[in-house]
């Protein structure tokens, strides 16, 4: 069973996504801000991270940079989730170290495809 860390500050998004992931058979861990996400990534070593970019305490870009800068977590694929759908947002997320990018509101079938793609590559 794959472990997914969901870093999302919006309770409704967190709840909806985590329930859908659990129904698909994933083990889900939650973090509500970027700092919590970095700590959870180091402690839990998930198979994949879904990272909201607009987060309190530490934003998703900085959290991603910290995760990718750490030897024990740099291999973990990170998919950025954001309501910002501009091409420059995608480039900024990828430059920060995200392995992929998806927009909100989440299109479940597309996100699921990306999850499977990144988890297969391990």
Steps between C-alpha positions, in 0.01 A plus 500: 500500500639836395529776759398846385564818694234762430614852594188715482378782725141505373296259712242431230767418238695292751192302599379439145840399364596280794169310484539441127861385541407261783218354288759434228709304750765757588619562855465874559688727739398863542683826563327840521797729426834487322710457815285208614535357148880512512505335845249231397699424183817441704324296768263292285694475170186481284505357147360824359406850620205709385606856580268799506710806411309770691565386856537676835825496706714379208362514145499198270792626292730533804374174651578325169848653488571376855371149424705480179811636677491221760684179407239272659200663327632637170389188306131539600287618206309821574191604309414867547131577542395858445213721396760709312483358150733733312789351301741700716357333814575159352857610415550644850375178662724283281796731566440461876538124456145377443488197271157582364224759520123486514235768536212547739221431503649154469389294203507162677562274197791715380657518846460123546679444169790720616520316833514162328759625253734626774450202730571259215833668430639408841 
